[in-house]
Amino acid sequence: MPTLDLHGAINKYAVYNGASDAPLTDPMNNLGNLLWHSDLPYIGAQQTVIGTLNLDPTTSGWVGTNYSGTISYPYTYTLATHGLAFTPYFLGYIEVSGVKLPLNGSFVYGYNIYNVHSDETGIKIVVDYGALLSFAYNVVCPFSLRILNAGTDAGGGTVSPALYNGFEATTDRLRCGYFDTNNRYVIKDVAGDIRFHTGNTIDVQILQPKYRSATCRATCIIFKSDAYIASALGANSQSTAFAVPAYALTIK
């Protein structure tokens, strides 16, 4: 039976299998028994942006390059601003003519080549022409972006998720170490899509033990959720139903 261990004395919090506390104190060397640990740098979506984009770069929102007063290719469109102190990683898709294309690189539509990237201010798409031919189209495409809590700094170094030095549990948030329920974390899907939880990943209840008026404790119930939304190449699917917990927890 898995153990939920909230060890404030050493500031480590984990869920693991087995009778030994080794997964709690030395998680990287005990990954086989470890189910969750606050020391692991969980990368999740801290912002979700949903919108539409007209692929015609001559329409509103696109900004062309000024060549001595002449506006031309390449054109740039800002899909989202993030307000972060670093350049974040992101995941997402754009649906073009009923086909979902990942927004992590390049795609071609008509005579144009579209490239998506993030910088210090936002997530941007840049279009350049792939052939010296005229075109006329007005294709409005829905897109969905998940802006992640990790990325790179101005010098190209890796920025990890923010570390919370302690354990905090309220009625609507749990955070400890690198884990924070304000984010939505990636789950593995057998069909290959990249999915994110849309519901709770950890329920937290605050209670005051009887006869110990000066002491408060947190009871956490961790469960697997069937509620998710696709954010890559597959069809969207979302459910409000939750799976029965796969296991019970021993609280130490």
Secondary structure by P-SEA (a helix, b strand, c coil): ccccccccccccccccccccccccccccccccccccccccbbbbbcbbbbbccccccccccbbbbbccccccccccccccccccccccccccccccccbbbbcccccccccbbbbbbccccccbbbbbbcccccbbbbbbbbbbbbbccbbbcccccccccccccbbbbcccccccccccccbbbbbbbccccccccccccbbbbbbbccccccbbbbbbbbbbbcbbbbcccccbbbbccccccccccccc
